[in-house]
Amino acid sequence: MRHLTFRDALATLFLLAIVVPYVGYLVNGSMPFVQDPRGMAAVGLVGLVLCFIAWGTGIHSTFGKVMAGAGIVSLGLGIAALLIGAEGSAVVLAVFMATVVVVWAVETLSHADVIHAKA
């Protein structure tokens, strides 16, 4: 079993920077600097991009290509939530946030060798 790296810890901090405001947004209806679904989508997009930067590129294997595809789908959902705005974006925003967490979880479990990805 490999140990997680500083990059994984950094990506986890970026994920927390997305999830904590989202939970607060769900509970209170707003957070500092996040007043509506469009603002929450923007926070999520910035955090997702920072997670990708923290991990770097590793799309040489089939697993890496699948994860890159999942990240692109998540990015697309975030952009859709941002463009839709306040009307009807709550579901898209929730799916976007869920995909961000799933991508982070699978990527982190892979880095820890809990999930054994084949080349």
CORDA-V175562 format. One record per residue. N is the residue number from 0. PHI is phi in degrees with one decimal (NA if undefined). D_CENTER is the distance of its C-alpha to the mean C-alpha in Angstrom with 2 decimals. Layout:
<<N/PHI/D_CENTER> <N/PHI/D_CENTER>>
//
This chain:
<<0/NA/24.35> <1/-78.3/22.65> <2/-94.3/21.47> <3/-70.6/18.04> <4/-101.5/18.23> <5/-59.6/17.70> <6/-64.2/14.78> <7/-66.4/13.06> <8/-63.9/14.11> <9/-64.5/12.83> <10/-62.5/9.24> <11/-65.6/9.80> <12/-63.1/11.30> <13/-65.3/8.56> <14/-63.1/6.33> <15/-62.1/9.70> <16/-68.2/10.18> <17/-95.0/7.69> <18/-69.8/8.92> <19/-61.3/12.50> <20/-64.0/13.12> <21/-66.4/11.77> <22/-63.2/14.20> <23/-62.1/16.80> <24/-63.9/16.42> <25/-66.1/17.03> <26/-75.8/19.92> <27/-99.7/21.57> <28/88.3/20.68> <29/-165.5/19.77> <30/-139.0/18.78> <31/-56.3/20.13> <32/72.3/18.95> <33/-127.4/17.11> <34/-106.1/19.89> <35/-152.1/18.61> <36/-59.7/15.83> <37/-64.0/15.86> <38/-66.3/15.30> <39/-66.8/12.41> <40/-63.5/10.77> <41/-64.7/11.72> <42/-61.5/10.28> <43/-62.2/6.76> <44/-64.9/7.55> <45/-62.3/9.13> <46/-63.2/6.64> <47/-64.3/4.32> <48/-63.1/7.95> <49/-64.8/9.09> <50/-62.6/7.12> <51/-61.5/8.71> <52/-65.7/11.84> <53/-62.8/12.06> <54/-76.8/12.08> <55/81.3/14.37> <56/-103.5/15.52> <57/-147.1/16.73> <58/-101.7/17.28> <59/-80.9/20.93> <60/-99.3/20.84> <61/-62.5/20.31> <62/-60.2/17.41> <63/-61.4/15.83> <64/-68.6/16.56> <65/-64.3/15.11> <66/-67.7/11.76> <67/-63.9/12.00> <68/-63.3/12.91> <69/-64.0/10.07> <70/-64.9/7.72> <71/-68.0/10.39> <72/-62.3/10.56> <73/-61.9/7.06> <74/-60.7/8.14> <75/-62.4/11.42> <76/-64.7/10.55> <77/-64.9/9.19> <78/-65.2/12.43> <79/-62.6/14.41> <80/-62.9/13.55> <81/-66.8/14.49> <82/-75.0/17.62> <83/-66.3/18.74> <84/81.3/18.94> <85/-72.5/20.46> <86/-79.5/22.33> <87/75.1/20.67> <88/-93.6/17.02> <89/-61.3/16.39> <90/-70.7/15.84> <91/-62.9/13.64> <92/-63.5/11.52> <93/-64.5/11.52> <94/-66.4/10.67> <95/-59.3/7.72> <96/-63.1/6.43> <97/-64.0/7.79> <98/-68.0/6.37> <99/-61.5/2.66> <100/-66.0/5.33> <101/-64.9/7.55> <102/-60.8/6.33> <103/-61.3/6.15> <104/-63.1/9.37> <105/-66.0/11.09> <106/-64.2/10.68> <107/-67.7/11.92> <108/-64.1/14.60> <109/-66.5/15.66> <110/-64.8/16.12> <111/-86.5/18.14> <112/61.7/20.16> <113/-78.5/19.68> <114/-101.1/18.66> <115/-96.8/21.24> <116/-83.9/20.12> <117/-90.1/23.18> <118/-71.0/23.77>>
//
